[in-house]
Amino acid sequence: MRLLSGFFLLASIPVLCHAQDKPLSLNEAIQLAKDRNGTIKTAIFNVRAARARVGQSFSAFLPTVTPSYIYNSSRQEIATGSNQQFVQTEGGITQVAVGLRILDSGSRDFTYRSSQRSYRSQIATSQQTYRTELFSVISQFYEALRAQQLQQVSEQQVNEYTTILKSIKAGIIARNNAPIEELQANADLQNARVKALTAKNRTATTRATLKGKIGWDNSGQLPTLAEIDAEPTASAPPELDSLIKEGLTNRPDLVSSRLSIQSQEFTVRNLNRDAWGTFALDFSFAEQVSPTNLQNRSLIFSASIPLFDGGQRRQAVNEGKAQLLAFRSTLIQAERDARAEIESTYAEFTQNSERLEAAKVARDASEENYKAAIASQKLGSYTLLQALTAQTSYVTAKSSYIEAEYDYLISQAKLALVTGRPIAGEELGGAVK
């Protein structure tokens, strides 16, 4: 069982500062989320609370040492007939008390074991939260980067159509172009402007969402996003059956459910033991050091059998057993849902892999055709309309490739998420013991 603990340390990592004129990379966006994302920090604090509960339950095995000091100032009035007396008491008492439970019926052990499983369950739950937030940052970064690149393509197309329209107008004046060609060029330009505005709006909304995910200062402008270093190459994932087996074993949310079941089993055992009776052997020692030296030692064995309590303890056992059955049913359904999620994500990733390769071939072919059309148009072999058609085909293919590229990258990250495999930014530390 693999449980990563590195995310505990995030609270101590200094906040990342980023220059406004430098493009923001994916790794920097992930680091910002680690520093500032409130959901991630909540996961860290939940683990700390669970760890503290383990310490509380273990303290029951340790002795207690309690020094105390009591200062007393009192005045007592005694009246008998006509006589009246006053008794004034002043002084302090200093003592040290030591207590230790030597033996009990198992309550401390069951409680401690239950808290240990709960602690490990919380680690797994927080790890799942951490992974989910990291995936959200990754996918949102890709969405914003996709929008940024599509906006660049659309703006480039507007510039090209503007240049073409100017050229046609000049050609009409020189009587090298027919006036009707201006209508087509102007229509293409206006359509390109509409697409550019749509792309600009998409960029703005995706960047706003990304700012929230990484905790970016709302008053600050998010810099341009750094493009990925190289075009992704589609790769076939392992066999589906092996991925399902891996996911059901390693997914932190499923690990958490199994540990919660173990924790509840110890709770039920403790309740059942308490319902039949308990015993304890306690040792205590107290020494008063002032104003006089006194010592008191005791060894007490106690046992109790709940002969009749109105069924309170048995009902507590029944409640615990019902809760245990609920946990087990939840795990069964969670495993079914995980299996379905892995299957659907696997299918999506496989399709996106094929689509990426096809889109790359289409883009390269359209680019080659467009270059040939421009060259032919300059030589007079192609009409302007044919060149525009080739350009439109190339822009469409280029946009389709960008869509396919980021769909592939997002589905690749999601496949790692749903199978319990490490995702970008998760490799922070060793295993939790």
Helices and strands as residue ranges (DSSP letters): G 6-12, H 26-36, H 38-58, G 59-61, E 64-80, E 83-104, H 107-173, H 180-214, H 240-250, H 252-276, E 278-290, E 294-304, H 312-379, H 384-419
